[in-house]
């Protein structure tokens, strides 16, 4: 997270990027429930 924040130069942008990545992962888990169950 800190590396992302330093690279983007904005903590808000880093937080948004991390949140988006989490959303993508959660959506994949929900979509492929059988693989993770």
C-alpha distance matrix in Angstrom:
0.0 3.8 5.5 5.1 6.2 8.6 9.9 10.6 11.9 11.4 9.1 11.2 10.8 7.0 8.0 10.9 9.4 7.5 10.8 12.9 11.6 12.4 15.7 16.6 16.3 18.2 20.8 21.3 21.9 24.3 26.1 26.5 27.4 30.1 27.8 25.6 28.5
3.8 0.0 3.8 5.4 5.0 6.1 8.5 9.9 10.2 10.4 8.5 11.7 11.6 8.3 10.0 13.1 12.0 10.8 14.1 16.1 15.2 16.2 19.3 20.3 20.0 22.0 24.5 25.1 25.7 28.1 29.8 30.3 31.2 33.8 31.5 29.3 32.1
5.5 3.8 0.0 3.8 5.4 5.1 6.1 8.6 9.8 11.0 10.3 13.3 12.1 9.0 11.7 14.1 12.1 11.6 15.3 16.5 15.2 16.9 20.0 20.3 20.2 22.7 24.9 25.0 26.0 28.6 29.9 30.3 31.5 34.0 31.4 29.6 32.7
5.1 5.4 3.8 0.0 3.8 5.5 5.1 6.1 8.3 8.9 8.4 10.6 8.8 5.8 8.9 10.7 8.6 8.8 12.4 13.2 12.4 14.5 17.1 17.4 17.9 20.4 22.2 22.6 24.0 26.4 27.5 28.2 29.6 32.3 29.9 28.3 31.4
6.2 5.0 5.4 3.8 0.0 3.8 5.5 5.3 5.8 5.7 5.1 8.1 7.3 4.9 7.9 10.3 9.5 10.0 12.9 14.4 14.4 16.1 18.5 19.4 20.2 22.2 24.1 25.0 26.2 28.2 29.6 30.6 31.8 34.7 32.6 30.7 33.7
8.6 6.1 5.1 5.5 3.8 0.0 3.8 5.6 5.1 7.2 7.9 11.2 10.3 8.5 11.7 13.9 12.8 13.5 16.6 17.8 17.5 19.5 22.0 22.6 23.2 25.5 27.4 28.0 29.3 31.6 32.8 33.6 34.9 37.7 35.3 33.5 36.6
9.9 8.5 6.1 5.1 5.5 3.8 0.0 3.8 5.5 8.1 9.7 12.1 10.1 8.7 12.4 13.7 11.9 13.3 16.6 16.9 16.5 19.1 21.4 21.4 22.3 25.0 26.4 26.8 28.6 30.8 31.6 32.4 34.2 36.8 34.3 32.9 36.2
10.6 9.9 8.6 6.1 5.3 5.6 3.8 0.0 3.8 5.4 7.6 9.2 6.8 6.7 10.4 11.1 9.9 12.0 14.8 15.0 15.4 18.0 19.7 20.1 21.5 23.8 25.0 25.8 27.8 29.7 30.5 31.7 33.4 36.3 34.2 32.8 35.9
11.9 10.2 9.8 8.3 5.8 5.1 5.5 3.8 0.0 3.8 6.8 9.1 8.1 8.4 11.6 12.9 12.6 14.4 16.9 17.6 18.3 20.6 22.3 23.1 24.5 26.5 27.9 29.0 30.7 32.5 33.5 34.9 36.3 39.3 37.3 35.7 38.7
11.4 10.4 11.0 8.9 5.7 7.2 8.1 5.4 3.8 0.0 3.8 5.4 5.3 6.4 8.8 10.1 10.8 12.5 14.4 15.5 16.8 18.6 20.1 21.4 23.0 24.5 25.9 27.4 29.0 30.4 31.7 33.3 34.6 37.7 36.0 34.2 37.0
9.1 8.5 10.3 8.4 5.1 7.9 9.7 7.6 6.8 3.8 0.0 3.8 5.4 5.0 6.1 8.6 9.8 10.5 12.1 14.1 15.3 16.4 18.2 19.9 21.1 22.3 24.1 25.8 26.9 28.3 30.0 31.5 32.4 35.7 34.0 31.9 34.5
11.2 11.7 13.3 10.6 8.1 11.2 12.1 9.2 9.1 5.4 3.8 0.0 3.8 5.4 5.1 6.2 8.6 9.9 10.5 12.2 14.2 15.3 16.4 18.4 20.0 20.9 22.3 24.3 25.7 26.7 28.3 30.2 31.1 34.5 33.2 31.2 33.7
10.8 11.6 12.1 8.8 7.3 10.3 10.1 6.8 8.1 5.3 5.4 3.8 0.0 3.8 5.5 5.1 6.1 8.6 9.8 10.5 12.3 14.2 15.2 16.5 18.4 19.9 20.9 22.6 24.4 25.6 26.7 28.6 29.9 33.2 31.7 30.1 32.8
7.0 8.3 9.0 5.8 4.9 8.5 8.7 6.7 8.4 6.4 5.0 5.4 3.8 0.0 3.8 5.4 5.0 6.2 8.5 9.8 10.6 12.3 14.2 15.4 16.6 18.3 19.9 21.2 22.7 24.3 25.7 27.1 28.3 31.4 29.6 27.8 30.6
8.0 10.0 11.7 8.9 7.9 11.7 12.4 10.4 11.6 8.8 6.1 5.1 5.5 3.8 0.0 3.8 5.4 5.1 6.0 8.5 9.9 10.5 12.2 14.2 15.3 16.3 18.1 20.0 21.0 22.3 24.0 25.7 26.5 29.8 28.3 26.3 28.8
10.9 13.1 14.1 10.7 10.3 13.9 13.7 11.1 12.9 10.1 8.6 6.2 5.1 5.4 3.8 0.0 3.8 5.5 5.1 6.0 8.6 9.8 10.4 12.2 14.2 15.1 16.2 18.3 19.9 20.8 22.2 24.2 25.3 28.7 27.4 25.7 28.3
9.4 12.0 12.1 8.6 9.5 12.8 11.9 9.9 12.6 10.8 9.8 8.6 6.1 5.0 5.4 3.8 0.0 3.8 5.5 5.1 6.2 8.7 9.9 10.6 12.4 14.3 15.3 16.7 18.5 20.0 21.0 22.6 24.1 27.2 25.6 24.1 27.0
7.5 10.8 11.6 8.8 10.0 13.5 13.3 12.0 14.4 12.5 10.5 9.9 8.6 6.2 5.1 5.5 3.8 0.0 3.8 5.4 5.1 6.2 8.6 9.9 10.6 12.3 14.2 15.4 16.6 18.3 19.9 21.1 22.2 25.3 23.6 21.7 24.5
10.8 14.1 15.3 12.4 12.9 16.6 16.6 14.8 16.9 14.4 12.1 10.5 9.8 8.5 6.0 5.1 5.5 3.8 0.0 3.8 5.4 5.0 6.2 8.7 9.9 10.4 12.1 14.2 15.3 16.3 18.1 19.8 20.6 24.0 22.9 20.9 23.3
12.9 16.1 16.5 13.2 14.4 17.8 16.9 15.0 17.6 15.5 14.1 12.2 10.5 9.8 8.5 6.0 5.1 5.4 3.8 0.0 3.8 5.4 5.0 6.2 8.7 9.8 10.5 12.3 14.3 15.2 16.3 18.3 19.6 23.0 21.8 20.4 23.1
11.6 15.2 15.2 12.4 14.4 17.5 16.5 15.4 18.3 16.8 15.3 14.2 12.3 10.6 9.9 8.6 6.2 5.1 5.4 3.8 0.0 3.8 5.4 5.1 6.3 8.7 9.9 10.7 12.5 14.3 15.3 16.6 18.1 21.1 19.4 18.0 21.0
12.4 16.2 16.9 14.5 16.1 19.5 19.1 18.0 20.6 18.6 16.4 15.3 14.2 12.3 10.5 9.8 8.7 6.2 5.0 5.4 3.8 0.0 3.8 5.4 5.1 6.1 8.5 9.8 10.5 12.2 14.0 15.3 16.0 19.3 17.9 16.0 18.6
15.7 19.3 20.0 17.1 18.5 22.0 21.4 19.7 22.3 20.1 18.2 16.4 15.2 14.2 12.2 10.4 9.9 8.6 6.2 5.0 5.4 3.8 0.0 3.8 5.4 5.1 6.0 8.5 9.8 10.4 12.0 14.0 15.0 18.5 17.7 16.2 18.5
16.6 20.3 20.3 17.4 19.4 22.6 21.4 20.1 23.1 21.4 19.9 18.4 16.5 15.4 14.2 12.2 10.6 9.9 8.7 6.2 5.1 5.4 3.8 0.0 3.8 5.5 5.1 6.2 8.7 9.9 10.4 12.1 14.0 17.1 15.9 15.0 17.9
16.3 20.0 20.2 17.9 20.2 23.2 22.3 21.5 24.5 23.0 21.1 20.0 18.4 16.6 15.3 14.2 12.4 10.6 9.9 8.7 6.3 5.1 5.4 3.8 0.0 3.8 5.5 5.1 6.3 8.7 9.8 10.5 11.9 14.8 13.2 11.9 14.9
18.2 22.0 22.7 20.4 22.2 25.5 25.0 23.8 26.5 24.5 22.3 20.9 19.9 18.3 16.3 15.1 14.3 12.3 10.4 9.8 8.7 6.1 5.1 5.5 3.8 0.0 3.8 5.4 5.1 6.1 8.5 9.8 10.2 13.7 13.0 11.2 13.4
20.8 24.5 24.9 22.2 24.1 27.4 26.4 25.0 27.9 25.9 24.1 22.3 20.9 19.9 18.1 16.2 15.3 14.2 12.1 10.5 9.9 8.5 6.0 5.1 5.5 3.8 0.0 3.8 5.4 5.1 6.0 8.5 9.7 13.2 13.0 12.2 14.3
21.3 25.1 25.0 22.6 25.0 28.0 26.8 25.8 29.0 27.4 25.8 24.3 22.6 21.2 20.0 18.3 16.7 15.4 14.2 12.3 10.7 9.8 8.5 6.2 5.1 5.4 3.8 0.0 3.8 5.5 5.1 6.0 8.2 11.1 10.1 9.9 12.7
21.9 25.7 26.0 24.0 26.2 29.3 28.6 27.8 30.7 29.0 26.9 25.7 24.4 22.7 21.0 19.9 18.5 16.6 15.3 14.3 12.5 10.5 9.8 8.7 6.3 5.1 5.4 3.8 0.0 3.8 5.5 5.2 5.6 8.8 8.0 6.8 9.2
24.3 28.1 28.6 26.4 28.2 31.6 30.8 29.7 32.5 30.4 28.3 26.7 25.6 24.3 22.3 20.8 20.0 18.3 16.3 15.2 14.3 12.2 10.4 9.9 8.7 6.1 5.1 5.5 3.8 0.0 3.8 5.5 5.1 8.8 9.7 8.8 9.9
26.1 29.8 29.9 27.5 29.6 32.8 31.6 30.5 33.5 31.7 30.0 28.3 26.7 25.7 24.0 22.2 21.0 19.9 18.1 16.3 15.3 14.0 12.0 10.4 9.8 8.5 6.0 5.1 5.5 3.8 0.0 3.8 5.7 8.5 9.3 9.9 11.4
26.5 30.3 30.3 28.2 30.6 33.6 32.4 31.7 34.9 33.3 31.5 30.2 28.6 27.1 25.7 24.2 22.6 21.1 19.8 18.3 16.6 15.3 14.0 12.1 10.5 9.8 8.5 6.0 5.2 5.5 3.8 0.0 3.8 5.5 5.5 6.9 8.8
27.4 31.2 31.5 29.6 31.8 34.9 34.2 33.4 36.3 34.6 32.4 31.1 29.9 28.3 26.5 25.3 24.1 22.2 20.6 19.6 18.1 16.0 15.0 14.0 11.9 10.2 9.7 8.2 5.6 5.1 5.7 3.8 0.0 3.8 5.5 5.4 5.8
30.1 33.8 34.0 32.3 34.7 37.7 36.8 36.3 39.3 37.7 35.7 34.5 33.2 31.4 29.8 28.7 27.2 25.3 24.0 23.0 21.1 19.3 18.5 17.1 14.8 13.7 13.2 11.1 8.8 8.8 8.5 5.5 3.8 0.0 3.8 5.5 5.2
27.8 31.5 31.4 29.9 32.6 35.3 34.3 34.2 37.3 36.0 34.0 33.2 31.7 29.6 28.3 27.4 25.6 23.6 22.9 21.8 19.4 17.9 17.7 15.9 13.2 13.0 13.0 10.1 8.0 9.7 9.3 5.5 5.5 3.8 0.0 3.8 5.8
25.6 29.3 29.6 28.3 30.7 33.5 32.9 32.8 35.7 34.2 31.9 31.2 30.1 27.8 26.3 25.7 24.1 21.7 20.9 20.4 18.0 16.0 16.2 15.0 11.9 11.2 12.2 9.9 6.8 8.8 9.9 6.9 5.4 5.5 3.8 0.0 3.8
28.5 32.1 32.7 31.4 33.7 36.6 36.2 35.9 38.7 37.0 34.5 33.7 32.8 30.6 28.8 28.3 27.0 24.5 23.3 23.1 21.0 18.6 18.5 17.9 14.9 13.4 14.3 12.7 9.2 9.9 11.4 8.8 5.8 5.2 5.8 3.8 0.0
